[in-house]
């Protein structure tokens, strides 16, 4: 059985706990891999190596840092198929989707390659006679990232390339459900020339997470995951004096106005709701049909849902793979089973779906629920699976009120041909990322990713300018070089510019 160890100080480390967790192939249900679970001592060793590495890495020139990142980018590009195969084997998403994940992660590596532009300071000369003032940004030291199972390559690459480009060293705690991709990212970084200790990976569970949150030498923590855990991460990190960005869950709404192209909207609803089996924080999980288009829109979505090809992620004909675990599959099915009793109409029930030859895999079909009341569990909870809810609204105003009453505010979208309605929506909707005829509005790397309300804890979004600011802190330097003959004299008053 394959064992995934920790990556500490530039090498594979088995760790001291002796404990291992199972890693399953979701398409077969078989345990092909085990992962070492870190002890407190293992986390301490990773942080100690990162702290030692920071003493030199923090002073390495920008040109040398970016030279390594350019080499890293080339290695990632050369190995993108291999990384995608690791993702498919342990997460279950289809290979094309896994390749897309790697591509979006590469965007952030490319951003990090140009970090010199982002780290430029400011200078004001002659603010007072003979006095100049400059502002600079400097790294924090050792920073940590705690990442989810649904994007085992992309989300870590949202964090550590920017952090290390800014001069920090990094300790990554990936999901123990699919750790191989993150481990491979660290191996390739070492191959690119990243010095030992700059990027470390510790696998584990709550023991590892809590130690990172408590460790006095960890200056900041980045997190992506569910809202309850995001709240916990923020509270515990702040309690221990750390900077924190914690991205939580979502219930993303897609508003469809009566003037929209319904075929276009239905295609995009399918793609956004069922891609990656719905295991995306940016998945569309609610379609809001405005006016009298609901019946037609639901029929178009249902017709398309019936044609989706579900199977193992390494089968080129598969469009959707399995869920990450049997327990999660059963939980997702429960929302569909209970929907009718809570007032919804079950249009498509995919809970009995099986794949020939893969009966032990964690497969589930796609489900479509119509006329879902706001009180139903399927509407109120983040399902994180291939279940699409449709709710009806008579007017735009009713629809926007429904969306804004959600406790989440991660992403949202509107489908319309009306530019005025779209502009009004982008200003009025309470969400951090908005799509106009774009169902999954994940920003490109040079903008920042993050939501509002219970979708974000902390004041900085991830990557882009926000990411650079999160992994650095500002310093202002006031300089004066007096002339040899200049006399200052004694003056205890508050300094004045003159």
N, C-alpha and C positions, 0 to 999 in steps of 0.2 A: 504494500500500500504506500502510495506517495505521501510524504510528510512535508508540510510547509513550515519552515522554522522562522525565527525572527531574523532581521537584517540589522545588525548593530555594529557600528565601527567599521563598516565596509566589508563585512563577511557574514556568512550564515552562522547563526547561534541557536543551539537547541533550547536554551533556557534552563532555569533551575526548578521550575514547578513540577515537572514530570507529568503534567496534565495535558491532555489533547482533546480537541473537539472534532466532531464529525463534519466532513464536507461532502455533500451529496451531489450526484449528477441528477438534476431535476427531471431530465428526460427519461431516465431509467429507474430512479428511486434508489439506486445503489450508492453505497459509500465507497468512493474510489480514492479518497484523500482524507488525511487527518491534519489538523493544524495545531501547532504548539500554542498553549495558552499561557500568557505571561504572568509571572508572579510580580509582586511589588519590587523585588530585587532586580528582576529583568528590566522593568521600566526604569528603575534608578540607574541601571547600567547604560541604557540607551540615552537617558538625559545627561548623564555624566560624560559620555562620549560626544554628545552634541555640544555640551558646554565647553569641552576642551577644544573641539573643532572650531567653535565660534571665535576663539581668541585669535586665530589666524584668518579664518574665512571672512570675518567681519571687516578686515582691513585689506582683503584682496581687491585689486583694481576692478573697476567695472568692465574694462576690456577683457580681463582674464575670466571673469564670471560669465560674461556673455559668450565668450569663445567656447566655453564648456557647454553652455546651453545650446548653442548652434550645433555642436557635435551631437548633443543629446537629441535634438530635434531630428537630425538625420538618422540616428539609430532607431528612434521610435517609428519613423516613416518606413524604414526598412523592415521592421519587425511588426508592423501593424496587423498583419494577418495572424501571426503567432499570438499576439495579445488578444485579438478578437476571439481566437479559438479557446483561449483560457477562460474568457468571459462566458462564452457559450457553454462550455463544459460545466461551469460551476454556478452560473446564474440561470442559464437556460434560454436567454434571448437568441433570436435568430442571428446568423453570422453577419448579415448585412446591417442589422441594427447595431451589433457589437462594433463593426467597422465604423459606423457613424459616431458611436461613442468615442472611439479612439481619435477620430478626426476632430471632434469638438474639443477634446483635451489638448490636441496639438495646437489649436488656436491659442490656448493660454501659454503654452511653451513659446510660441512665436511672439506673443506679447512680452514674455519675460526676456526674450532675446533683445528686445528694444527697450529694456528697462532704463537705460541711460537717459532717454528722453523723459521718462516719467519721474526720474529722481532729480531733475534740474531744480536748483534752488532759485532764490530771488535776491536781488541786490538793489538797494537804494543808496545812491551816493549823495553826499553833502546834505544829509537830513538836518544837520546843524553844522556850524562852521568846523570843517575838518573832520566830520563824523560820518561814517558809513554804517548802514545796517544791512545784514544779510540773513536770510532764512534758509536753513538746510534741513534735510530729513535723514535720519540715521536708523539703522536696524535696532530691533528690540532685544535680540539675543536668541535664546532657545524658544521656539514656538511649536505648537502641536496641532495636529489635525485628526479628527475622529469622523470617519466617513461611512456611508451606508452601503448596503448590499446591492442596491439597484444600479449603481454606476461605479463598479469597482476600479475602473481606470480613470474615467473622466473626472469624477469629483475630487479624487486626490490630486489630479493635475490642475484642478481649479485653484489649489492651495499651494503646494510645495514649490512649483517653479517660480511663482511670484515671490514667495517668502525667501527662497534662497538667492534669487536674483537681487533682492534688496539687501542681502548680506546676513540674513538670519541662518540658523541651522534648524533642522526640522525633525520632529518625531511623529510618524504617522501610525495611527491605530485604525486599520481598515476593518471592515466587517469580517467576522470569523466565519461567515457563511460562504464566502467566495474570495479567499485571500490571495490566490495565486497571481492574479493580474497585478496587484499592488506590489507584491514581492518582485515580480519581473521588472516593473518600472524602476525599482531601486537597483537591481542588478545592472540594468542598462545605463543608469546614471553613473554608476561606478565605472563602467566600461567607457563612458564618455569623458572620464577624467575628474569627476566630482570627488573631492578629497574625502577620506574616511571620516565618518562621524557627521558629515554635513546633512545627509539624509538617512534616517533610521526608520525601520518598520518593526513595531511590536504588535503581535497578534494577541487577541485576548477578549475577555468579557468585561464585566463591571469592575473587576479588580484592577485591570489595566486602565480603564477609563477614570476611575476615582483617583488612582495614583497620579495620573497626568493632571487632573484638576487640582490636586492638593500640592503637587510638587513645588517647592519654593523657587526652583530654577527655571520653571516654565513661565514665560512672560505673557503668552497669549494662546488662546485655544480657538480653533475654527471647527464648526460642527455642521453636518447636514444629516437630518433624520426626521423622526416624528416630532410632533408638537410637545407631547408630554416629556420626552427626553430632552428636547431643546430647552424647555423651561428649567429642567433639572440642571442641565449643563451650565446655563447662564447663571443660575442662582449659586451653584457650588463654585464656579470659576470666579465670580465676583467676590464671593465670600473669602476666597484666598487671594484676592488682590490682582486678578488677571484681567487683561483685556479679552473680550469674548465677542464672537459673531456666531450665532446659532440659528441656522435656517431650519424651520419646522415644516409641518405638514401643509396640506392644501385641499381645497375643494373647488377646483377651477370651473368656472361657468363660461359657456359659449352662448352668447346672445345672438339669435337669428331673427332679423327683422323681416316683415312681409315682402319687402322689395328684393330680398336676397335671391341669388341663383341657388335654388334648393338642391340641385344636383351637386354643385360645387360645395355647398354647405354639408351635404350628406357625406360626400367623399372625405372631407376634412374631419368631420365628426368621427367617422370610422377610424381614420388614421390616428387621430389624437387620443381617442378613448381606448383603443385596443392595441396600439403599438406597444411592444415590450410587455404584453399581457397586462397593460394598465399599471405596471409597477414603475411609474414615473411621478415625481412631485409636480411635474408640469402637464400631466395627462388631463384632458378634458373629461370630467366625470359627470357634468350636468350640462344639458342643452336646454336653454330657455327659448321656447317657441312663442313668438309674439303674434297676436291676432289669430287669423283663421288658417294658418299654415301648418298647424301641429299635426293633423292627421296625415297630410301628404308627406311631410318631412319624416315622420316616424316610419311610414311605409318605405320610403327610400332608404333609410338607415337599416331597417330590418332586411330588406332585399339584399343589400350589400353584405350585411353580417352573415347571412346564410351561405355566402360564397367564400368566406375566408378559409384559408388552408392552415390548419393547426397541426403542428407536429414537432419533432425534435429540431432544435436550433441548427444542427449541422446538416440538415436536409435542405438543399437549395430550394425545394418547392414549398417549404414552410414559410408562412407569413407571420405566424405567432407561435411562440414556444410555451413551455410550462411555467408555473409559478415556482417560487424559490424553495418552498417546503410543503410537505403534506399538510402540516398544521395551518399554514396560511391559506392553502387551497380550500380547506374545509371551512375556515373562517369566512372567506369570500363567498362560498356557496351559501352560507347561513343567511347572508343579507338577501339573496335572491329567494331562498325558501320562505323567509318571513315577510316578503314584500307585499304580497296580496293581502295578508291579514292586517297590514298597516295602511291599506288604502291605495296601493299602487296597482297598476295593470301590468302583468308580466307578459310582454310581447314576445321576447325570445328568452328561453331558459337554457343556458349552456352548462348547467351544473352536472349533467349526466354524461358529459362528453368523455370518450376514451379514444386512445390511439392504438390501433392494432400493432401488436408486438411491443408495446410500451405501456402495458396495463398497470405497471407499478410506478410509472412516472407521475409527476405532480401536475397533470394536465387538467384544464377546465375549459369549457367553451365560453364564447362571448354571450353576455346577457344584456337585454334591453328592457328597461322598465319605463312605462309611460304614466303620465298624470300622477307623478310622485308627490305626495304632500310633504310640506316642509317639516312635518312632525315625524316622518318615517325615518327609521335608523339608516336606511340606504341613502337618504339625503343628508342626514345630520352628521354621519361619521365619514372619515376618510377610509374608503374601502381598500384602495391600493390594489385593485384587480380589474379584470375586464368586464366591469359592470357600468353601463351608461344609463343615467337617469334623465328623463325628459320631464320638464315641468312646463306648464302653460301660463302665459301672462296675456292679459288683454291689451296692454299698452306698454310703450317703452318705459314710462314712469314706474309702472308696477314692476317691470322687469329689473330696472336699476335698483329699486328699493329692495327687491329680493336678493340681488347679488350683494349689495352693500350691507345687508343684515347678517351675512355670513361672518362667523368669527375668524375665518381665514381670508387672506388677501394676497395670495401668491401670484397667480396669473389669471388672466381673463381674456376673452376675445369677443369681437362683434363681427357679424357677417351682414353686410349691407352694401348697396350701391350709392347710398346717400352720404356725401361727404360731410354735410352739416351734422347729421346724426352721429357719424363716426367721431367727429371732432368733439361734440358734446360728451359722448361716451368716454373718450380718453381723458377728459378733464373731470368728469363726475364720478367715475368708478373708483372704488377704494381698493386698489390692488397695486402691487409694485411693478408688474410687467403686463403690458396690454398689447394685444394683437388686433389689427384691423384687417380682416380677411386672412389672418394668419392664426391658426388654432393653437400652436405651441410657441409663444413668443419668447423663446430663450435668446437673450441678447448675444450678439457677437462678442468676441473676447475683449475688444477695446471699449465696451460699455460694461456695466456691472449688473450682476444677477442678484435679485433679492425681492422679498415680498413685504407686505404690510401686516399689521395686526398679529394674529397668532401664527403667522408664517415666518416671522423674523424676531429674534431676541438679540438685542445689541443694536448699535446705531450705524453699523457699516455693512454694506452689501459685500458680495464676494467677487473677486477678480476685477479687472478694469481699474479705474482710478480709485475706487473704494478699497480694492484689495491692496493696492500700493500704500494707501494711507493707513490701512489696518496694520500692516506689517512694518511700519516705520513710525517714528515719532519726530515731532518738529523741534527745532532748536533755533533760536534767534541770537545772532552775534552782533553786538554794537562795538565798532572799532574807531579808535582815535589815535592818530600819530601826531603828537604835538611837535611844533617847531622847537628847535633847541633853545631859542630865546623866549619862548612863550611862558608867561607867568599866569598861573591859575588863581592863586590866592586862596584864602580860607572863606568858604561860603556854605553854611549849613542848610540853606534853603533847598527846596526840591529842584532838581535840575531842569533847566528850561532850554528849549531849542532856540538858537539865535544865529 
